[in-house]
Amino acid sequence: MNKRISFYFASFCMMSLFLISCEKDNTIPEKELIERKDIVLTRSQMDFVQSNNQFAIDLFKKVSENEGGKSVIISPLSVTFALGMVNNGAVGETQREISEALGYHDESIDDLNSYCKTMLEQVTKIDPSTNLEIANMALVNKEHVPLKEEFTKTIENYFDANVCYKDFAKEDVHSYANHWCEQKTHGMIKKFFTERLSSRLYALFLNATYFKGIWTNKFKKGDSKKEKFSLIDGNKITVNMMHQQDKFNYGAIGGVCSMLTLPYGNQAFRMVLVLPEVGKTVDELRNSLSQELWTEIVNRQAGKSMSRYHLSKQRLGLYLYEGHFQNWE
């Protein structure tokens, strides 16, 4: 591939249950939920998941650092898909660096492709009550040398990528790319590209991830009330907070953080809330994150249950405020 390559990641995990769970009773009766189907991975793919978790943590830390402490939401899986496509066109040191960054060290690029294909084919089917859509596209400038046929077939086969050729100098590629993002995210991203795309670009590699689910345990609209929330800078603001009292998987990671799990649908997907311990800041928790710590946090999902746990606890790195993410760290 030509060295002049630019790729962008259009990713948005839309958890619409925040938008609708207080509007109506959307808890699906257990008898109506279809039993979840776990994703089947090879040993190599399972090892990659662990390494890719470290990539996700490193990416989160870097993005947070670049944003200067602002709230961020990222999708490491989206970046994995986009870089995975690009990696098929790289060679030598470039290919090695991309593979190692994503978590593949001794495995071949075919293993990475196989993992992405497995995720595309299985992750969208494990919970019918949840809508998870993953889309990939290579938007190529037809004024340059076309993509090699072998490369095109590879990303079409393993990434289900749409390969589209446009004249970047004469066509409105900016609007075309934004429309693709809007369509694939069901209108949640309308203008991913805010500036005109240069006619000198060789190609854009795009990924869009859309998630829409429901809580396994509902939030009742009548349980929402105004409360004070403490910001990182010490200031307090008054917001509407959703509440519920139930039993949730909860665990404390000695001296560092505690975690709480909120399941969706048939529990194939879960939200894991990680809270800094008393006396710890969000920054300190973020700096302590590692693949080993995350593995321990995930393993605690099957740990003890804690009843009557208030989700509006003021040490939360996020709070549920009128259906939207706020102060996500």
Contacts in CASP RR format, 6 or more apart in sequence:
PFRMAT RR
TARGET T0000
AUTHOR 0000-0000-0000
METHOD contacts of the structure
MODEL  1
MNKRISFYFASFCMMSLFLISCEKDNTIPEKELIERKDIVLTRSQMDFVQ
SNNQFAIDLFKKVSENEGGKSVIISPLSVTFALGMVNNGAVGETQREISE
ALGYHDESIDDLNSYCKTMLEQVTKIDPSTNLEIANMALVNKEHVPLKEE
FTKTIENYFDANVCYKDFAKEDVHSYANHWCEQKTHGMIKKFFTERLSSR
LYALFLNATYFKGIWTNKFKKGDSKKEKFSLIDGNKITVNMMHQQDKFNY
GAIGGVCSMLTLPYGNQAFRMVLVLPEVGKTVDELRNSLSQELWTEIVNR
QAGKSMSRYHLSKQRLGLYLYEGHFQNWE
1 89 0 8 1.000
1 90 0 8 1.000
1 147 0 8 1.000
1 148 0 8 1.000
1 151 0 8 1.000
1 202 0 8 1.000
1 203 0 8 1.000
2 144 0 8 1.000
2 145 0 8 1.000
2 202 0 8 1.000
4 144 0 8 1.000
4 200 0 8 1.000
4 201 0 8 1.000
4 202 0 8 1.000
5 86 0 8 1.000
5 202 0 8 1.000
5 203 0 8 1.000
5 205 0 8 1.000
6 201 0 8 1.000
6 202 0 8 1.000
6 203 0 8 1.000
6 204 0 8 1.000
7 82 0 8 1.000
7 83 0 8 1.000
7 85 0 8 1.000
7 86 0 8 1.000
7 203 0 8 1.000
7 204 0 8 1.000
7 205 0 8 1.000
7 206 0 8 1.000
8 82 0 8 1.000
8 192 0 8 1.000
8 193 0 8 1.000
8 204 0 8 1.000
8 205 0 8 1.000
8 206 0 8 1.000
9 75 0 8 1.000
9 78 0 8 1.000
9 79 0 8 1.000
9 82 0 8 1.000
9 206 0 8 1.000
9 207 0 8 1.000
10 78 0 8 1.000
10 180 0 8 1.000
10 181 0 8 1.000
10 184 0 8 1.000
10 185 0 8 1.000
10 189 0 8 1.000
10 192 0 8 1.000
10 206 0 8 1.000
10 207 0 8 1.000
10 208 0 8 1.000
11 74 0 8 1.000
11 75 0 8 1.000
11 77 0 8 1.000
11 78 0 8 1.000
11 79 0 8 1.000
11 207 0 8 1.000
11 208 0 8 1.000
11 209 0 8 1.000
12 75 0 8 1.000
12 185 0 8 1.000
12 188 0 8 1.000
12 189 0 8 1.000
12 208 0 8 1.000
12 209 0 8 1.000
12 210 0 8 1.000
13 73 0 8 1.000
13 75 0 8 1.000
13 209 0 8 1.000
13 210 0 8 1.000
13 211 0 8 1.000
14 185 0 8 1.000
14 186 0 8 1.000
14 188 0 8 1.000
14 210 0 8 1.000
14 211 0 8 1.000
14 212 0 8 1.000
15 211 0 8 1.000
15 212 0 8 1.000
15 213 0 8 1.000
15 271 0 8 1.000
16 212 0 8 1.000
16 213 0 8 1.000
17 26 0 8 1.000
17 212 0 8 1.000
17 213 0 8 1.000
17 214 0 8 1.000
17 215 0 8 1.000
17 264 0 8 1.000
18 320 0 8 1.000
18 323 0 8 1.000
18 324 0 8 1.000
18 325 0 8 1.000
19 323 0 8 1.000
19 324 0 8 1.000
20 26 0 8 1.000
20 214 0 8 1.000
21 214 0 8 1.000
21 215 0 8 1.000
21 218 0 8 1.000
21 219 0 8 1.000
21 242 0 8 1.000
21 323 0 8 1.000
22 219 0 8 1.000
22 220 0 8 1.000
22 221 0 8 1.000
22 222 0 8 1.000
22 224 0 8 1.000
22 242 0 8 1.000
22 323 0 8 1.000
23 221 0 8 1.000
25 218 0 8 1.000
25 220 0 8 1.000
26 214 0 8 1.000
26 215 0 8 1.000
26 218 0 8 1.000
27 214 0 8 1.000
27 215 0 8 1.000
27 216 0 8 1.000
27 217 0 8 1.000
27 218 0 8 1.000
28 129 0 8 1.000
28 214 0 8 1.000
28 216 0 8 1.000
28 265 0 8 1.000
33 129 0 8 1.000
33 265 0 8 1.000
33 266 0 8 1.000
34 127 0 8 1.000
34 128 0 8 1.000
34 129 0 8 1.000
34 266 0 8 1.000
35 266 0 8 1.000
36 126 0 8 1.000
36 127 0 8 1.000
36 266 0 8 1.000
36 267 0 8 1.000
36 268 0 8 1.000
37 122 0 8 1.000
37 125 0 8 1.000
37 126 0 8 1.000
37 268 0 8 1.000
38 126 0 8 1.000
38 268 0 8 1.000
39 118 0 8 1.000
39 119 0 8 1.000
39 122 0 8 1.000
39 123 0 8 1.000
39 126 0 8 1.000
40 118 0 8 1.000
40 122 0 8 1.000
41 49 0 8 1.000
41 115 0 8 1.000
41 118 0 8 1.000
42 114 0 8 1.000
44 107 0 8 1.000
44 111 0 8 1.000
45 111 0 8 1.000
45 114 0 8 1.000
45 115 0 8 1.000
45 118 0 8 1.000
48 103 0 8 1.000
48 104 0 8 1.000
48 107 0 8 1.000
48 111 0 8 1.000
48 112 0 8 1.000
48 115 0 8 1.000
50 291 0 8 1.000
50 295 0 8 1.000
51 102 0 8 1.000
51 103 0 8 1.000
51 104 0 8 1.000
51 105 0 8 1.000
51 291 0 8 1.000
52 76 0 8 1.000
52 80 0 8 1.000
52 102 0 8 1.000
52 103 0 8 1.000
53 291 0 8 1.000
53 294 0 8 1.000
53 295 0 8 1.000
54 103 0 8 1.000
54 290 0 8 1.000
54 291 0 8 1.000
55 76 0 8 1.000
55 80 0 8 1.000
55 101 0 8 1.000
55 102 0 8 1.000
55 103 0 8 1.000
56 76 0 8 1.000
57 289 0 8 1.000
57 290 0 8 1.000
57 291 0 8 1.000
57 294 0 8 1.000
59 74 0 8 1.000
59 76 0 8 1.000
59 79 0 8 1.000
60 72 0 8 1.000
60 74 0 8 1.000
60 76 0 8 1.000
60 286 0 8 1.000
60 289 0 8 1.000
61 286 0 8 1.000
61 287 0 8 1.000
61 289 0 8 1.000
63 72 0 8 1.000
63 74 0 8 1.000
64 72 0 8 1.000
64 286 0 8 1.000
64 329 0 8 1.000
69 283 0 8 1.000
71 325 0 8 1.000
71 326 0 8 1.000
71 327 0 8 1.000
71 328 0 8 1.000
71 329 0 8 1.000
72 328 0 8 1.000
73 325 0 8 1.000
73 328 0 8 1.000
75 209 0 8 1.000
77 119 0 8 1.000
77 134 0 8 1.000
77 209 0 8 1.000
78 207 0 8 1.000
78 208 0 8 1.000
78 209 0 8 1.000
79 207 0 8 1.000
80 102 0 8 1.000
80 116 0 8 1.000
81 116 0 8 1.000
81 134 0 8 1.000
81 136 0 8 1.000
81 159 0 8 1.000
81 207 0 8 1.000
82 136 0 8 1.000
82 205 0 8 1.000
82 206 0 8 1.000
82 207 0 8 1.000
83 98 0 8 1.000
83 101 0 8 1.000
83 102 0 8 1.000
84 98 0 8 1.000
84 102 0 8 1.000
84 112 0 8 1.000
84 113 0 8 1.000
84 116 0 8 1.000
84 159 0 8 1.000
85 136 0 8 1.000
85 138 0 8 1.000
85 155 0 8 1.000
85 159 0 8 1.000
85 161 0 8 1.000
85 205 0 8 1.000
86 98 0 8 1.000
86 205 0 8 1.000
87 95 0 8 1.000
87 98 0 8 1.000
87 99 0 8 1.000
87 102 0 8 1.000
87 109 0 8 1.000
87 112 0 8 1.000
88 109 0 8 1.000
88 113 0 8 1.000
88 151 0 8 1.000
88 154 0 8 1.000
88 155 0 8 1.000
88 158 0 8 1.000
89 95 0 8 1.000
89 148 0 8 1.000
89 151 0 8 1.000
90 98 0 8 1.000
95 109 0 8 1.000
99 105 0 8 1.000
99 107 0 8 1.000
99 109 0 8 1.000
99 112 0 8 1.000
102 112 0 8 1.000
104 111 0 8 1.000
104 112 0 8 1.000
113 154 0 8 1.000
113 158 0 8 1.000
113 159 0 8 1.000
114 158 0 8 1.000
116 158 0 8 1.000
116 159 0 8 1.000
117 157 0 8 1.000
117 158 0 8 1.000
117 159 0 8 1.000
119 134 0 8 1.000
120 134 0 8 1.000
120 159 0 8 1.000
120 160 0 8 1.000
123 132 0 8 1.000
123 134 0 8 1.000
124 132 0 8 1.000
124 133 0 8 1.000
124 134 0 8 1.000
126 268 0 8 1.000
126 269 0 8 1.000
127 264 0 8 1.000
127 265 0 8 1.000
127 266 0 8 1.000
127 268 0 8 1.000
127 269 0 8 1.000
129 213 0 8 1.000
129 214 0 8 1.000
129 264 0 8 1.000
129 265 0 8 1.000
129 266 0 8 1.000
130 211 0 8 1.000
130 212 0 8 1.000
130 213 0 8 1.000
130 214 0 8 1.000
130 264 0 8 1.000
130 265 0 8 1.000
130 268 0 8 1.000
130 269 0 8 1.000
131 210 0 8 1.000
131 211 0 8 1.000
131 212 0 8 1.000
131 213 0 8 1.000
132 209 0 8 1.000
132 210 0 8 1.000
132 211 0 8 1.000
132 212 0 8 1.000
132 269 0 8 1.000
133 184 0 8 1.000
133 208 0 8 1.000
133 209 0 8 1.000
133 210 0 8 1.000
134 207 0 8 1.000
134 208 0 8 1.000
134 209 0 8 1.000
134 210 0 8 1.000
135 160 0 8 1.000
135 162 0 8 1.000
135 184 0 8 1.000
135 206 0 8 1.000
135 207 0 8 1.000
135 208 0 8 1.000
135 209 0 8 1.000
136 155 0 8 1.000
136 159 0 8 1.000
136 160 0 8 1.000
136 161 0 8 1.000
136 162 0 8 1.000
136 205 0 8 1.000
136 206 0 8 1.000
136 207 0 8 1.000
137 161 0 8 1.000
137 162 0 8 1.000
137 163 0 8 1.000
137 164 0 8 1.000
137 180 0 8 1.000
137 204 0 8 1.000
137 205 0 8 1.000
137 206 0 8 1.000
138 147 0 8 1.000
138 152 0 8 1.000
138 155 0 8 1.000
138 161 0 8 1.000
138 162 0 8 1.000
138 163 0 8 1.000
138 164 0 8 1.000
138 203 0 8 1.000
138 204 0 8 1.000
138 205 0 8 1.000
138 206 0 8 1.000
139 164 0 8 1.000
139 166 0 8 1.000
139 173 0 8 1.000
139 176 0 8 1.000
139 177 0 8 1.000
139 180 0 8 1.000
139 203 0 8 1.000
139 204 0 8 1.000
139 205 0 8 1.000
139 206 0 8 1.000
140 146 0 8 1.000
140 147 0 8 1.000
140 163 0 8 1.000
140 164 0 8 1.000
140 165 0 8 1.000
140 166 0 8 1.000
140 202 0 8 1.000
140 203 0 8 1.000
140 204 0 8 1.000
141 165 0 8 1.000
141 166 0 8 1.000
141 167 0 8 1.000
141 168 0 8 1.000
141 199 0 8 1.000
141 201 0 8 1.000
141 202 0 8 1.000
141 203 0 8 1.000
142 165 0 8 1.000
142 166 0 8 1.000
142 167 0 8 1.000
143 167 0 8 1.000
143 168 0 8 1.000
143 169 0 8 1.000
143 199 0 8 1.000
144 202 0 8 1.000
146 165 0 8 1.000
147 163 0 8 1.000
147 203 0 8 1.000
152 163 0 8 1.000
155 161 0 8 1.000
155 163 0 8 1.000
156 163 0 8 1.000
166 173 0 8 1.000
166 176 0 8 1.000
168 197 0 8 1.000
168 198 0 8 1.000
168 199 0 8 1.000
168 200 0 8 1.000
168 201 0 8 1.000
169 199 0 8 1.000
173 197 0 8 1.000
174 193 0 8 1.000
174 195 0 8 1.000
174 196 0 8 1.000
174 197 0 8 1.000
177 192 0 8 1.000
177 193 0 8 1.000
177 197 0 8 1.000
177 204 0 8 1.000
177 206 0 8 1.000
178 190 0 8 1.000
178 191 0 8 1.000
178 192 0 8 1.000
178 193 0 8 1.000
180 206 0 8 1.000
180 208 0 8 1.000
181 189 0 8 1.000
181 190 0 8 1.000
181 192 0 8 1.000
181 193 0 8 1.000
181 206 0 8 1.000
181 208 0 8 1.000
182 188 0 8 1.000
182 189 0 8 1.000
182 190 0 8 1.000
184 208 0 8 1.000
184 210 0 8 1.000
185 208 0 8 1.000
185 210 0 8 1.000
186 210 0 8 1.000
186 212 0 8 1.000
188 210 0 8 1.000
189 208 0 8 1.000
197 204 0 8 1.000
211 269 0 8 1.000
213 264 0 8 1.000
213 265 0 8 1.000
213 269 0 8 1.000
214 264 0 8 1.000
214 265 0 8 1.000
215 262 0 8 1.000
215 263 0 8 1.000
215 264 0 8 1.000
215 265 0 8 1.000
216 262 0 8 1.000
216 263 0 8 1.000
216 264 0 8 1.000
216 265 0 8 1.000
216 266 0 8 1.000
216 267 0 8 1.000
217 244 0 8 1.000
217 246 0 8 1.000
217 262 0 8 1.000
217 263 0 8 1.000
218 244 0 8 1.000
219 242 0 8 1.000
219 243 0 8 1.000
219 244 0 8 1.000
219 320 0 8 1.000
220 244 0 8 1.000
223 242 0 8 1.000
223 243 0 8 1.000
223 244 0 8 1.000
224 240 0 8 1.000
224 241 0 8 1.000
224 242 0 8 1.000
224 243 0 8 1.000
225 240 0 8 1.000
225 241 0 8 1.000
225 243 0 8 1.000
226 238 0 8 1.000
226 239 0 8 1.000
226 240 0 8 1.000
226 241 0 8 1.000
227 238 0 8 1.000
227 239 0 8 1.000
227 241 0 8 1.000
227 312 0 8 1.000
228 236 0 8 1.000
228 237 0 8 1.000
228 238 0 8 1.000
228 314 0 8 1.000
229 236 0 8 1.000
229 237 0 8 1.000
229 238 0 8 1.000
229 239 0 8 1.000
229 241 0 8 1.000
229 314 0 8 1.000
229 319 0 8 1.000
229 321 0 8 1.000
229 327 0 8 1.000
230 236 0 8 1.000
230 314 0 8 1.000
231 237 0 8 1.000
231 327 0 8 1.000
232 281 0 8 1.000
232 282 0 8 1.000
232 327 0 8 1.000
232 329 0 8 1.000
239 319 0 8 1.000
239 321 0 8 1.000
239 322 0 8 1.000
239 326 0 8 1.000
240 321 0 8 1.000
240 322 0 8 1.000
241 311 0 8 1.000
241 312 0 8 1.000
241 319 0 8 1.000
241 320 0 8 1.000
241 321 0 8 1.000
242 311 0 8 1.000
242 312 0 8 1.000
242 320 0 8 1.000
242 323 0 8 1.000
243 310 0 8 1.000
243 311 0 8 1.000
243 312 0 8 1.000
244 311 0 8 1.000
245 307 0 8 1.000
245 308 0 8 1.000
245 309 0 8 1.000
245 310 0 8 1.000
246 307 0 8 1.000
246 309 0 8 1.000
247 305 0 8 1.000
247 306 0 8 1.000
247 307 0 8 1.000
248 260 0 8 1.000
248 261 0 8 1.000
248 262 0 8 1.000
248 305 0 8 1.000
248 306 0 8 1.000
248 309 0 8 1.000
249 260 0 8 1.000
249 261 0 8 1.000
249 300 0 8 1.000
249 301 0 8 1.000
249 302 0 8 1.000
249 303 0 8 1.000
249 304 0 8 1.000
249 305 0 8 1.000
250 258 0 8 1.000
250 259 0 8 1.000
250 260 0 8 1.000
250 261 0 8 1.000
250 303 0 8 1.000
250 304 0 8 1.000
250 305 0 8 1.000
250 306 0 8 1.000
250 309 0 8 1.000
251 258 0 8 1.000
251 259 0 8 1.000
251 260 0 8 1.000
251 300 0 8 1.000
251 303 0 8 1.000
251 304 0 8 1.000
251 306 0 8 1.000
252 258 0 8 1.000
252 259 0 8 1.000
252 277 0 8 1.000
253 259 0 8 1.000
253 293 0 8 1.000
253 296 0 8 1.000
253 297 0 8 1.000
253 300 0 8 1.000
254 277 0 8 1.000
255 277 0 8 1.000
255 280 0 8 1.000
256 276 0 8 1.000
256 277 0 8 1.000
256 280 0 8 1.000
256 285 0 8 1.000
256 288 0 8 1.000
256 293 0 8 1.000
257 274 0 8 1.000
257 275 0 8 1.000
257 276 0 8 1.000
257 277 0 8 1.000
257 280 0 8 1.000
257 285 0 8 1.000
257 288 0 8 1.000
257 297 0 8 1.000
258 274 0 8 1.000
258 275 0 8 1.000
258 277 0 8 1.000
259 272 0 8 1.000
259 273 0 8 1.000
259 274 0 8 1.000
259 275 0 8 1.000
259 297 0 8 1.000
259 300 0 8 1.000
259 301 0 8 1.000
260 272 0 8 1.000
260 273 0 8 1.000
260 275 0 8 1.000
260 306 0 8 1.000
260 309 0 8 1.000
260 311 0 8 1.000
261 270 0 8 1.000
261 271 0 8 1.000
261 272 0 8 1.000
261 273 0 8 1.000
261 301 0 8 1.000
262 270 0 8 1.000
262 271 0 8 1.000
262 273 0 8 1.000
262 311 0 8 1.000
263 269 0 8 1.000
263 270 0 8 1.000
263 271 0 8 1.000
264 270 0 8 1.000
264 271 0 8 1.000
270 301 0 8 1.000
272 297 0 8 1.000
272 298 0 8 1.000
272 301 0 8 1.000
273 316 0 8 1.000
273 317 0 8 1.000
273 318 0 8 1.000
274 285 0 8 1.000
274 297 0 8 1.000
275 285 0 8 1.000
275 313 0 8 1.000
275 315 0 8 1.000
275 316 0 8 1.000
275 317 0 8 1.000
276 282 0 8 1.000
276 284 0 8 1.000
276 285 0 8 1.000
276 315 0 8 1.000
276 317 0 8 1.000
278 315 0 8 1.000
282 317 0 8 1.000
282 329 0 8 1.000
285 329 0 8 1.000
286 329 0 8 1.000
311 319 0 8 1.000
311 320 0 8 1.000
312 319 0 8 1.000
312 320 0 8 1.000
317 327 0 8 1.000
317 328 0 8 1.000
317 329 0 8 1.000
318 325 0 8 1.000
318 326 0 8 1.000
318 327 0 8 1.000
318 328 0 8 1.000
318 329 0 8 1.000
319 326 0 8 1.000
319 327 0 8 1.000
END
